[in-house]
Amino acid sequence: MSVVSVVLMLVAEKQEQQGMLRKMGTGYEVPARVLNSVFNGPSFFFGGLIPLTIPDSIDRVLNHDGNRLYGIAGFWFLIGLSIEKRAKGRAIDQFHPIRAGVLFTFAALVCGALAFGGFLSVSCPSPNMTCWEQISRHLGPTLLIVIKYPLRTTYASTVWVMLWLWALCVYFVRRAFSAAMRSTRIQS
């Protein structure tokens, strides 16, 4: 996925040079960048928070998204490691079910909170006490923009990250319940 991400970053740079965003206004992105966020989910957005630097010349070529590669590589490494360990019967919840249950519960809470925060950022542009009123006014038009321009808006990127986070939240809840069931079987 790191290679796919680099290719999409190179394509995004070319799309920006070709002027795909000319006269579009703010809030629009080139399709390759939105696809990169679709494929990599939360790692695309939160990967930029990792305090490792990348040389400026490489970062310019990668459409100033090069620092996200660390998060993308780490995210897919952890997913692959989890799949491999479960396939070999060495999943963390088999040997340490209580610790795994706590870890998976924490991960589910974090993913759920981030997904809810993404929902609020899309549907409630200026949060205040009347946010629910704003949601009823802004959610419909925002979703129509995402449907009309599925690969062209930052809203679409946020919606895809929210979907990733909700899916990860459900996955972690399921794993926490299985760890809890396993720990009760071990104790009884």
N, C-alpha and C positions, 0 to 999 in steps of 0.2 A: 504494500500500500504506500510505502514511502516513495517508491519509484513512480507509481501512478500519481501521487500528490505532486511530485516534482514536475512531471509532464503537464499536469493541469495548471501548475503555477506558471510554467513557461508559456502555455497557451493563453492564460489570462493576461500575461504581459503583452503578448502579440495582439490580443483583442483590444486592450486599452490603447496600444499604439495605433491601431487601425481606426480608432475613434468611435468605438461602439457605444460609448456613453455620451457622445456629443449630443447636446440639446435634450438630455433625458432628465436633468435635474438631480436633486439629492435623493438618496435612498435607493439608488439603482446600482447594480453590480454587473460585471460581465458574467456570462453563463459558466465559464470554466471555474471561476471562483465559487460560485454557488454550488456547482457539482462537487467541488472539492469539499465543501462543508457538508454536503449530503452524504458523501461516501465516508467521511471521517468523523462526522458527528461532533460530539463534545471535544474531541481531541483537537479539532481544527481551531476552535475558539479558545479553549483553555490551554492549548499547547504554547501559545504566545506568552503565557505567564511564567514559563520556566525560565529562570534567570541565566540561561546560557546564551552566549552571543554567537553570531555567525558573521563571517567577514562581509563587509559592506558591499563589495563588488558582487559577491554571490547573491546577497540579499536583493540587490537591485535587479539582477537577472530573474530572480524568482518572485517578482512583483511585490517585494517587501513583505513576503510571507515566509521567508526562510526560517525564521525563528520558531515557526509552528511545527517544523519537521521533527523536533525532539519529542514533542507531545504526541504527534501522530505515530512515530516509531514506537514510543513507549506504550501507547494505547493498544496498538495491534500486537505488540509483543506480549502484553498481559493477557489479551484475549487468546492468542495462540497457546500460551503457557497453560491457561486454564483448560482449554480444550484438550491439550496433550495429557495433562495430569488426570483429568476425568476419564479419558480413554484408557489410560493405564491403571485406573483404579486407585490412584493416589491423591484424590481430591482432599482439600484441607478439611472439609467437614467430616471426613471418614476417620481422621486421626485426632482432631481437636474440635469436636462439634460445638462446644460452648464458646470457644474463642471465635470459631467461624460464624456462629450465630450472631455474636456481637458485631463482628466485622461486617457481615452482610446486612444486618439491621442498620448500622451506621451508613453504609453505602446506599441503601434504599432511601433513607431519610435525606441524605445529601442530594441524590439524584431527583427525588420528588420535590425538594425545596428549590433546586435550580430550575426544574421544569416549570414549576408554578411561577417562579420569578420571570422566566422567559415568556410565559403566558401573559403576565401582567405588563411586561415591557412592550409586547406587541399590541395588546388591547387597551392599555391604559397609559398613553404617552406622557401625561403629566400627573404622576400619582399624588393624590391628596385624599381628603375624606370623602369626596364624591366619586371615588374610583369606579364603583359599581355602575354609576350612571354613565361614566365615560366608556366602560366596557360595552354597554348596550348600544352606545352610539358608534364606537370605533371598530368593534370586532367584525361586523358584517362587511363594511367597506374594505377593511384590511384583508380579510379572507378573499374578497373579490379581486383585489390587486394581486394576491398570491396566486389565485387561480388563473387570472388573465396573463400574468407574467411569471410563470413558475420558476424560471431560471434567471430572472433579471432583477430581483429585489432583495434587499437585506432582510425584509420580513420573511421571505421564503427561506433564507438561511436560518433564521431564528426558529421558524416553525419546524424545520427539519431537525434542528438540534433539540427542540422540545420533544419531538417524537422519539428521538434516540434516548433522551433522558427518561421519558416515561417507560420505554421498553426496558432500559437498564434497571429502573426502579422495580418493575414487575419481576424481572429476572432475580434481582437481589432479595425481594420479598419471598419469592419461591424458594430460593436457596436458604434463606434464614429459617423458613418453616421446616424444610427438610433437615437442617442442622438441629433444630429444636426437637424434632421427632427422633432423630438419631441419638441425641443426648438423653432423652427420656428412656429410650430402649436400653442404653448403656447403664443408666443408673438403677433401673429396675431389675 
